[in-house]
Amino acid sequence: MSLAGGAWGTARRLSQLHEDPAVLARWQAWTGPLLSRLTPPRRRALLALGALYVVVRRPLKEMAPAVDLRAPAGPGAGALVVLLLLKTAVDLHAHRREHAVIGRRSG
């Protein structure tokens, strides 16, 4: 029973590392300087850029063998996708900024 209990206890501790104070203290000491510069909005922006990269790259990579680069829509299709995504990002930023300004005026 002690072997099973020991194995269960070890598995339980390993599955709950995010609650272990010693692990948390060591992690904060190691990543503290980095996380002080990466504020939550900056972290969200990095995650969004990573997601955007995946969203654009994967379909283009899968389509690349089937696309004839000499065809009119070959490289233009990829450029169009990137431009539309950039336009969406700019529009979203402007929309958020506009709401922030309106919120300051009415508050």
Secondary structure by P-SEA (a helix, b strand, c coil): caaaaaaaaaaaaaaaccccaaaaaaaaaaaaaaaaaccaaaaaaaaaaaaaaaacaaaaaaaccccccccccaaaaaaaaaaaaaaaaaaaaaaaaaaaaaaaaac
